[in-house]
Amino acid sequence: MAKVVNEGYVVDPIKQDSEPFMTMRERKIYNKWRLRILSFIIIGYGAYYLCRQNFSMIMPAYMEEFGYSKTQLGWVLTLASIVYGIGKFVNGYFSDKSNARYFMPIGLFASALITFLLGFSNSLIFLGCLWIINNWFQSMGWPPAARMLTHWFAPRELGTKWALGAASHQVGGAITLVFSGYLVANYGWRYAFFIPSIIAVGISYILFNRLRESPKELGFPLVEAYKGDESFEEDRSEDHMTTIEIFRKVFINRNMWYISFANICIYIVRIGIIFWGPLFLKEHKGISLTHAGWQVAGYEVAGLLGGFAAGWLSDRVFKGQRGPVGAVCMICLAITLIIFWQMPSGYDRFGAIALSLVGFFVYGPQVLVGVASADFASKKAIGTANGFVGTMGYVGSALSGVCVGWLIDETGWFGAFSFFIVAALLGSYLFFLTWNRKENEVNSVTTE
């Protein structure tokens, strides 16, 4: 009896069963789309950093021109981080209800417009208000990216592919730090807002043209079926999850809370170095702002390698367990922070290597937190889950703003680096609590 084609599947009336069927040409097209989606997630979210990472590079020039203190600038960073964190959760929920193809470029376009206006700032209040608004639109970037990653890549490859997608953090951050440092040094701090915003507007249109939310949007089978995951069974009961059901997937889950608090610790260090690293290198190490930008860019590039290494190890060596890799990375992070902090002035090359190692060990756990949120939550709730974890991370970002600024003003760099080191050690312990947990154990965990 002939087989009947139905919605991309071949149905055998004798077996009363269905299996994914694709010709070689269709599989090549599917793979091209997967590469395309991953590439434009990296490009798109990297472009978000053009309108975010530039702030730390304009801070020294802005403080010099207007005479503001580190604590005052720290308040701007903290309030913006709080808004970003709240926005990441709220926009994570809305991204679950929206099409990622539209959601991601709209956020980038709006952020670019606000960033352009920042170039006209002449007061801290004007700068602060616009920067806070900008951070709300910035929070629209990663939740739809995370949603697309989980739809286009199967769980057994997600750690590695997530790390590649998250490389947008480092690629965009590194380019922005070097580019903004050049603009500030040669044209003034205002151009570090004007030029990146214009570039971001163009990329927002490209994203709309190139992205698609899921394979089903193009008539392809689900990625788990395409990859031949024999343990996968599509749960159509989740196609129309209510808000309460989505929240239960996220909040009634002990492991989600562990990784969320670990993310606070990660962001204290990660954003703390981004916010204050250029100033530390300029003031404490006597390095020019342009060279400081290159060193912090090296921190970002090394983070790309660290994220990929952590994702690969958790996929291939630890069979989907994110906790062991995260715990070890956070201990190594504490050690490298001490080395970077205590490196004497004049050893610029060794200092740059130490800062790169800090980036390697901080971005690995950050990738694992994102992957773990996908492991522990339903695919239909990934935007909310990742948004919640991200919100908790930006509690750490908020602490790395005004708290670190105050610590530097009151105790010098000793207080700031002590804060970073304690956060790294606490993060290691929180990862340790999820040591043996994987996605197939979530249901048992949530009912304990």
N, C-alpha and C positions, 0 to 999 in steps of 0.2 A: 504494500500500500504506500502511496506517495506521501511524502512529508509535506506539511503545510507551513508556509512562512507566516509568522504573526509577530509584528512589532520587533523585528530584528532577531527573533528566535525561530528555531526550526522545531516544530511540534510533531512528534511521531505518534500517530493515532494508536499504534499497537502498544508502545511503551507507556502511553498516556503521560509522557514526560516531556520536558522542554530543556534544551541546552543551548547555550550561545553558539551561534553559527556566523562566521565571518570569512569571506574570501581573503586571500593573501593581499589583494589590493585594498580591501576595506581595513585590514589590520595595519597596513602601512599608513593609511589615512588617519586611523585612530592614533597611532604612535606620533604622527606629525602634529596632531592636535594636542596631545599630551605635552610634547616638547614646546609647542607654541604657548600653551597656557602657562607652563612653568616659567618660560622665558619672560613673558609679559607680566607675570606676578612679580618677578625680580625687578624688571624695569619700572613697573608701576609703583610698587611700594618703595623702591629706591628713590623715585621722583618725589615721594612724600617728604623724604629727608632733605631735599633741596629747600623746603619751606619750614624745616624744623631745626636741623643741626647748625644752621647758620647763626643762630642766636648766641651760642657760646663763643663764636669767633668775633662777634661784634662787641661783646661785653667789655673787654679791656679798653677799646677805643671809645665806647659809649661812656664808661665810667670816667675816663680822662677828660672827655669833652664837657660833661655835665656835672661831674663831681659827686656822683652817687656812691654809696658804700656797698660792700659785698653783701651785707645783710639786706639792704634795700633791694638789690637785684635778686637776692635769694628769695625774697617774698614773691616777686614776679614769677620766678621759676616754680615755687611751691604751689601758688594758686593755679597756675597754668597746668601743673601736673595733676592737681586734684580734679580739675575740669576734664582733663584728658582721661583720667582714670574712670570717672563717672560716665563720660562719653563712650568709652570703650565698652562698658557693660551695656548701656542703653542702645548704642549703635550695633553692638553684637546681637542683641535681641532683634532689632529691626532688620539686621542683615539676614537673620534666619527666615524672616517673613518677606524678603525682597529678592530681587535678582541681582546677583553679584556683578553682572556685566554693567549695570547702571550705577549701583551703589558706590563702587570703588572710584570710578572717574568723577562722579559728582563731588565727592569729598575732596579729591585732589584739586578740582577746578575752583571750588570755594576757598580752599586753603591758599591757593595761588593768588586769588584776588586780595585776600586779607594781607598776605605777605607783601604785596606791592604797596599797599597803604602804609605798612610799617616803615617804609623808607622815608615817609614824610614826618616821622615822629620827632617832636622837640621837647617832650616831657615824659617823665616816668609813668604818669597816669595814663597818657595816651598810648604809650608803648605797652604798658601792662594790660590795659583793656583789650587792645587788638591782639596781643599775644595769647591771651586767655581764649578769645573767640577762635583764633587760629587753631588752638589745641583741640577745640571741640570738633572741628572739621578734620583735623589730623586723626582723630580717633575712628574715623570712618574707613581707614585704610586697611588694617590687618584683618578684622573679622571676615569681610568677604573674601580676602585672599585665603584665609584658613578654610573657609567653606569650599572654595574651589579645589584646594589641595586634597581635601578628604573625598571629594567627588571624582577627581581624576586619577587618584593614586590609591592603591589597595593598602590595607593595614600592614601587610608584611614588608612593604617598601616605603611606608610613610615616614619612618624616622629619617632615612636618607634624603628623600624628596623634600620633606619639611625643612631639613637643614639647608638644602639648595634654595628653596623658596625664601627662607629666612636670611639667606645671603644678601638679600636686598637691604637689610639693615646695615651690613658692613659695606657693601658696594656703594649705596647711596650716601652713607655717613662719611666714608673715606673721601669720596669725590667732593662732597659738600665742604668738608673741613679744608681740603687743599684749595678748592676753588674760592671759597669764601675768604680764606686767609689771603689769597692773592688779590681779590677784589678790595678788601679792607686796606691792605698795604699800598695798593696802587691807585685806587679811585675813591676810597673812603667807605665808611661802614654802610652808608645808605645803599650803595650799589650791591652790597651783599644781600639785600632784600629785593631790589628791583630786578636784577638779571635772573636769579633762580626762579622767581615767580613767573616770568615770561616763558621760560623753558617748561615749567610745570604745566602751564595752560596747554601748550602743544602736546605734551605727553598725555594729558587727560583725554584729548580727542582720540589719540592712537589707542588708548586702552579700550574705549568704547567700541572701536572698530575691531579689535583683535580678540577680546575676551569672550568666553562663553561659560556659563555657570557650571554645566554638567554635561556628560556624554549623552544623556537622555534628550537634551535640548537639540541634539543633532541626529537623533534617531539611532544612536549606538547603545549597546547593552551596558549595564552597570559595570564599573571597572573591576569589581570582585569577580564577576562572571567572566569578563574578558581575560583576567589573569589566571583563571582556572583555580580559584580558591574553593576547594572541595568542602570546606567547613562552612562556607557562606550560604546563608539562606536569607533572601530579601524579606524584610519585615515591613509589609505594606501597612500594618496597623499604625506605623509612625508617620505615614505620609501627611496626616492632618493632626499632628499633635497639638493639644491645647496649651495655653500659656502655663497652666498649673503642671501639666505633664513635663513640659520642657524644664521648668524650675526644679521639679523633683529629680530629674536626671542629673542636674547640676549640683544642687545644694544638699541633698540627702546622700552624701558621698564623702566619707571620711578622707579618702585619698585626694579628692579635689581640694579639700581644705589644707591638707599638708603641702601640696604643691603650690597652692596660692600663697601661703605664708612664706614658702621658700622663694617665691618670686619677689616678695617684698625685699628679702635679703639680696637677691640678685640685682634688683634695680637700684638699691642703695649704692652698690658699687658701680654698676654699669653706667647709670646716668650721672652718678657723682663724678666719675672720671671724665665723662663727656662735658659736664657743666664746668668743672673746676680744673681739669687737666691743663688746658692752655694757660690759665692764670698761674697754676703751680709751676709749670715749666718756665714761664716768663719771670715770675717773681723769685722763686726759690732756687731755680737752676740757672737763671741768667740766660735763657735761650730766647731768640727773637720769636715774634709771633708767627712769622712765616714758617720757621723751622718747628715751632710747637705744633702748628697745624699738620705738618708732615708726620710728626711723631704720633699724634693722636690718630691720624689716618692709618698709620701702621698698626695701632691698637685695633682699629676696625677691621683691617684686612686680615690680621691674625685671628680675629674673632670669626671670620668666615671659615677659616680652616678648623678652628675649634668646634664650631657648630656642626660642620660636616663630620668631623672625627667622632664627636659624641653621638650623633645620630647613627652613623655606621656601626659603632661599637654596640649601641643598645639594640640595633636590629640583628646584627650578625653574630656577635659574641654572647650577648646576654639575652637573646631570643625575645626581644620586646620588653625587657625590664629596663626602665629608665632610672630607677633609684640608685643602683650601684655606680653607674657612670657619673650621675649628678653629685653623689656624695664625695667621690674621690676628686672630682673637678673642683669642688668648693674648698676642699682642704688645700689643694694646690694653689687655688686663687689666693688664699690667705698668705701662703708662703711667698708668692710672687709679689704681692702688695708690699710686704715688708722689704723685699729686695729693691723694688722700685723706689720706695720712699727713702730708704737709707743710702741709696747710691750717691756717692759724693759728686759735687759739681765738677765739671770738667771731663767726666766720663760719659759724654753724650751718646756715644754709640752703644755702650753697655746699658745706659739708661733707656734708650730706645728699644733694645732687645727685651729688657725687663718689662717695659710697658706693653710690648707686643704679647708677651706671655700672660700678662694680666688679661688682655683682650681674648686670648685663646681660651683661658679657663673660665671667663665670665660668660662668654657667648655660648659655650657648650651647654651649660645648665639652662640657659635661657631657651635654647632650641628644645631641650628635653621637657621643659615645663609645657611648652606649646603642644608637643606631641602627646604628652601624658594627658592633657586636657581632652585631646581627641580620643585617646585610648579609653578614658574613664567615662565619657559621655557618648550619647547617641549621635550619629552623623547628622540627624535632624536638629540637634541642639548644639552643634559645634560652635556656631556663632556666639550663642549665649555663654557657653562654657569657656571659650577662649576669651570672650569679653570680660567675664568675671575674673578669670586668672589675671588678665591684663590690668583690670581695675586695681586688684590687690598689688600688682607690680608697681603701679603708679602711686600707691601709698608710699612705697619705698622711694620713688622718684621725688615725691613731695618732701620727704625727709631729707633727701640729698640736696634740696634747694636751700630753704631758710635755715634748717638745722646745721648743715655743713657750713653755710656762710657765717652763721653766728659762732660756730666752733672755731673757724679760722680767725675771726675778729677777736675772739676772747682768749683762745689758747694757742693760736698758730696752727700750722699744719699737723702737729702732733695729734690734736683732738680729732681732726678730720680722718686721718689714716687709721687711728685707733678704732673709730666708728666703722670704717670700711672693713677692717680685719675681723672685728666681732661679728658683723653681719655675715661675712663669708663662713665663719665657723658655725653659726647658728643655722645657716642655709644647708650646710652639710648634714647636720643632724636631722633636719626635716626631710631631706631626700632619703636618708637612711631609714626613716619610718615607712617609706614606700618600697623598700628594697626588693621584696618578693611579689609585688603586685603587678598584674598585667590586666589587659582589657577583659579577658575572659573570667576574671575573678571579681569584677565590679559588682555583679549582682549579689554575690555572697557578702561583700564588704558592706553594701548599703543596707543590708538587713541585719547586720550584727547588732 
